[in-house]
Amino acid sequence: MDSGPVKIYSTVDAPRLRYIAGIILGDILGLKWEVITDKRKLGKHPVINYSSDSLSGSFKIIPDSILFEKGICLKEMVISEWKGLPVFFQTISDSDLPFDVFAASFFLVCRYEEYFDYAPDEYGRFQSTSSVASRYGFLKKPIIDLWAKELAKAFLKRFPNIVFRRNEYRALLTIDTDEPFAYLGKTLFRSMGGLLRDLKNNKGRAGERYKTLAGEEKDPYEVFDYIIDRIETNKTEARFFFPVGDHSKYDKNPSWKNDRYRNLIKKIAGKYKSGLHPSFNAAESLSLITSEAARLKNIIKEDILLSRFHYIRLFMSRSYQDLQKAGITEDYSMGYPDEPGFRASIARPYYFYDVISDKFTNLKIFPFQVMDVTLFNYKNLDPEASRGVISELINETRKVGGLFISIWHNTSLLDNPEWQRWREVFEFMVKNQTP
């Protein structure tokens, strides 16, 4: 029986409260809801009393102040345990929950802690070790989804007619094409320089380069037919991200004007939803994002709506503000390059909330859980250990009916003995992530 919308009673109709209620009650639990500030308008509906007032028959959560504040201010983090889960922003004894689930979820999903000064890594990025989730051991759990499940159980005891939605697990494979070719697609100057280095340091590679440029062998990085075959065989949903920035120390892609590269992009984008892989410096430059999006649009003849930053260089909230100004509506950069897990502590897409301006946005964030480079480069894991990490993250996502997203690069899936075991990890993941 439909009990009607859940009424959230609050003394203030704060935008932060509406935002996080939309995620927890709407997106995760599938409930209709509304915020009410006048007790006379509560009616005969299930009520969440998000205030210190007394309200007979309601489900009470004593609020922390964070949802009623403007901007950011330092928060004292005291971690305790509830239902086997870590919690913070604890409440007093007359609350039906021992912590403010709305405030704690807002803090995590909005990446509140990333707005403060932090110790950056060598690329200026926020490191996983600086996060609350890492420090208190819940980075590999979608803690917001798990809190929501426990909230639903507690809420059901007070309002047994409530019906919650059952979320269906899904998986999404994403491919970054940082270097689509090892030898092809380069300028004559870069090709000659590479050949001279090979002749000096690795004559075998020089021969491979020559045969590839002469058309006698396929470029070793061009393994997209293999990737597409795995996608189609396993009926996997996929996205591709293409860099079109200028060549630099950190950007090794061909020129966006190169015919071979353009043809590759058009071929893949014609088959799969594709987006921009903004260059290394674009995370701090609106002009670069805008110009690179225009280049990719010139190639695929479609508006560029998807992005993932190169090197996962993501800076709150400038990077996301720039994406919106450039017309991007979906971003896939929310995850850590140095550690697998749930950077935003949630296992499903959500809309970005700008904490500085306190505004809802139409930029949808698709958080990823694992990246190939994280496993073998940052973590130095062997293929067997990597399978274990991937399985754990798939299982955690599956338990909450979330979206499991992985990042792979074509350069991690080469057809040679050195990379064969990583191909096997890739195939293991694609097969086991199937709903």
N, C-alpha and C positions, 0 to 999 in steps of 0.2 A: 504494500500500500504506500502511495506517495505521501510523505509527510509535509511536502512543500519545502520551500527554501529554508536553509539554515540562517537564522538571524544572528549576527555578531553584534552584541551590544558593546559599544565603546563610548566614552565621554567625548572622544574626538574622532571624526571621520578622516583619519590620516591616510595619505596616499601609500605610505609604506605598508600599512596594515592591509589595504585593499590589494596591493601587489602580492604579498606573500600569502594572503588568504586565497587569492586566485590560483596560486601554484599548489598549495596543500589541499585545500578543499575542492577546488575546481579541477585542476590538471591531474592530480594524483588520485583523489578519492571520488571524483566525478559528481560532486554535489552542486546544486544551485545554492547560492548564498547571497547575502547583502549585509552591509554594515548599517546599523541603526543607532542613532544617538538619542532618540526619544523613547523612553520606556513604554509610553502609551501606544507605540506602533509595533510592538513586538508580536502581538497576536498569539495564536495558539500554534506556534512553530517551535521546533527545536532551537534552543538559544545557547550560544556560547557567550558567557559573560566575561568579556575581556576588559575588566575594570576591577577596582577594589570595592565597588559597591556590592551590597547584598541583593540578590535577585533569586527569588524562590523558584526551584525547579530547573534552574539553568545548569549548564556545564561550565564551571568556573576556571579561568586561567588568569592568574595575577600577572599583569603586564610588566615587562621591563620597559625602561624609558626609550630604548633605541628607536622604536617605530614612531615615536612622537617627536623626535629630534630633527634638526636640520643639519646637513653636512655630516662631518665625522668627528668623533671624539674617542679618546682611548678608553677601552673597556677592560675591566678586571676579569680574567678568565679563571674560574674555579670549576674544575671538572669533577663530576660525581657520576654515579651509575644508576640507571633505571631500566628495568626489564632487560638487563644484560647489555645495555647500550650506554655509551658516554653521553652526558648531557651537561649543559651549562646555562647560565642565566636562570639560576634556581629561584623557586618561588617559596612563599610561606605555607604553613600547614593547612590553611583552609582552601587551598587551590586543589582542583581535581587532577592536576598534573604537577609533578614536583619541579617543573621547569617551564619557562615560556617557550613553547615549541615554535611560535610564530617569530619571535625575536631571534632565537638561535638559528632558525632556518634562513631568515633574512640575512643575518651576519655571514653565513656560509655561502649562500647562492649568489649574493651580490658581490662577493669577494671583498668585503668590507676591510679586511686586514691588509689588502694590497694597495689601499689608498694612502697608507702611512709610509714613512721612510723605511727602507729595508736594505739589507746587505745584498746587493745584486751579484749575479754570477758574471763571468767574463764578457757576456753579451748584454749585460744590463737587465737581465730577466729576474723576476721574482722566483726564488728557489723553493722547491717543495719543503725543504727542511725548515723554512721560516713559517710554515703554515700551522695552524692549530691542529688540523687533521693529522699531519705528520707527527707533530710533537706528542700527541696523545693517542696515536696508534689507530686511527680510524680512516686513514687515507684510502684504503682498499675496500671501503664499505660505502654504499650510497646512503649515508646516515639520514638524510632528509626523508627519503622514501621509507626507510625503516621506522623513523619517528612517526610518519604519517600512518603507517600500518598499526602501530600501537595506539595512536590517537583514535583511530577508527574503532579498535576493540573497546577502549574505555568509553567512547562516545555511545557505542551500541548498548552498553549496559544501562545508560541513562535514557536513551531513546531507541528502543528495540525495533521500531518501524523504519528506521533509516536503512536505505539500500545504497551500498557503495558499488562503484564500477570495478569490474575486474580488468586490469590492464594486461594487454598482450605483449609479451616479449618480442623484440625485433632486433635485427643486426644490420649494420651498415659498414661496408668496406670502403675506405677512402684511399686514394692513391695520389701521392705528390710526385710530380715529374721534374724534380730539381735539375737533373741532367738526363734528358731523353736519349742523348747519343754520347758515346765515348769519343768518336772521331768525326762523325758527320756533322753538318750544320754549323761548322766553325768558319771564321774568316780565314783567308789564305795566310795571314800573318800568324794567327793562333795555331793553325794546322802545321805550318813550317816550324814554329817554335816547339810545338809538341813533338814533332818528328826528330828534331835535333836533340831534344832531351832524351827521347827514347833510344836514339843511336848511342848516346853517351852512357845511359844508365841501364837500359833494358832492351837489348837487340831483338828479343822475341816479341816484345810489344811493338817495336818499330815495324817488324814484318806484318803483324796483325793490323797495325794502322794503315800500312801501305795497301794491303789486300782489301781492306774495308773501303778505303777511298777509291780504289780502282774498281770497285764493284764486284770483287771476287768473293768476298765474305760479307755476311750480315753484321751490322754494327752490334757489338756485344751488349750494349745497354738497351737495345731495342727488343725488349721482351714483352711487348704489349699484347701480342697475339696469345702468348701463354697466359697472361693475367686475365684477358678477356675470356679465354677458354675456361679457366677456373671459375670465373664469375658466372658464366652461362651454365656450366655443368652443375654447379651447386645452387643455381637460381638465387644468387646473392644480389641484394641491392647495392649499388656502387655509385661513388662520386669521384671525379678526377679534378685535380687542381694544377693549373699551368702557370709557370712564371714567364713573364714577358718584360721584365726589367732589364736595365743595361748591365753589361758584364762588370763584375767587381770581384774583390777578394772573396766575398761570400756568395756571389751569384754567378753560377757557371752555365746557365742555360744559353741556348743559341739566340741569336737576334730574332726578334719577333717578325722581322722582314724575311727571314730565311724560308724559302719555298718548302723545303723538306719538313721543317718544323711546323709551318702553317698547315701543311697537308695532314700531318699527324694530329694536330689539334682538331682540325675540322672533322677528321675521320672519327675520333673518339667522342668529341662533343656532339656529333650527330647521332650517337648511339646512347650516351650516358649523360646525365646531368653533370655539368662541369662548371668550374669557377676559377677565380683568380688566386694565384699564389703570390701575394705581394712580396716584393723584394726585401732584402734584409733591412734597409733603411726606411722602407715604407711604413713601418709600424710607428714612426715618429714624423711622418710627412704626408699631409693630405694631398699635396700636389703630386707626389709620386703615386699614391693610390689612384688618384683620378686619372692621371696620364696612362698608367698601366691598365686600368679598366677600359679606357678608350682603345688601347691597342688590342686587347683581347676581343672587344666588341667588333673591331674592324675585321678580325679573323673569322669569328663564328657568326657574325651578323645578328647577334642577340644581345639584349641588355645583360650586363654582368651583375648577378644578384648574390653569388656565393663567393666566399673567400676563406683562406686559411693563411695566416702569416708565416713566412719563411722563418725557420729556426724557432718557431712558436714564440716570436717576439711580440708580446702582448702587454700593453701598459694601460693600467686603469687611470682614468677612463678615456684618455685621449685616443687610443687606438680605435675604440668602439665609436667614439664620437665622429672620428674621421671616416670610418666605414659608412656611417649613416649619411654623412654629407656627400659621399661618393655614390650613393644610391644602392649600396649593398644591403640586403635584407636578411641574409643568413651567414653566420660565421662559425667555423669549425676549429677554432684555435684554442678552445678552453680545455686545457690539459697540461700536464707538466712534461717538459722534455727530459727531465732527469729522473723521473720516478713514475711508474704506472699507477693508476688509481683514479679517484674521482676528485678532481681539483675543486669543483663547485659542490661536492658532496651530494650530487643528485645524478640519477641515471636516466634522465630524459631531457628533451629540448625544453627551453624556457626563454622568455623574453628578457632582454637586458634592462635593468633598472639603473639609471644614472644616479648614484648616491650624491654626487656633488650638486647637481641641479635639482635633485629630487623629482625626477620625471620618469614616467613610463616611456618606453620606446617601442618601435616596431622591428627592432633588430633581434632576430631569433638566434639563440646560442645553441649549438649542437656540441655538447661536451664529449670528448673522446676519452677512452680509458687506457689505451695502450698504443705504443708506437714501436716499430721495429728497431729504430736506432737507439731507443731507450734501453731495450733489452740487451743488445750485443755491444753497444758502445758505452753508454753511461753506467749500466749495471754490470757489464762484463759477464753476462749469463751465457751458459752454453745452451744449445737447442733444447735439451731435455728439461732444464730448469725453466726455460722460457715457456715451454708447453704448460708447465705447472702454473705459472703466473697467469697465462692467458685463460686456462681453465677456471682458475679461481675467480677472475673478473667476469667471465661469461656467466658463471654460476650465480655470483652476487647480483648481476644485472637481471638474470632470468628470474630470480626469486621475487623481485619487485615489479616484474612486468615492464622493465625498462628497455632502453635502446643501447645496445652494445656497439660502440664505434671504435674501429682500429685505423691506424695509419700505417701504410706501407709505401716504400719507394721502389721504383723499377730497378734501381741499382742494388737492392737487397735480394733480388730474385734472378740473378744471372744464371745462365745455363752453362755452368762450369763446376768442377769438383769442389772448389772453395766455397761456393754458395749453395751447393745441393742440399745440405742439411737445413739451411734456412728456407729453401723452397718447401721442404718437408714440414717445417713448422707452419709456414703459410698455409699449406694444404690442410694440415691438421686443424688450424683455426677456422678456415673457411667451411670445412665440413662440420665441425663441432658447434659453430655458432648458429647453425640453421635452426630456426624456430621449431 
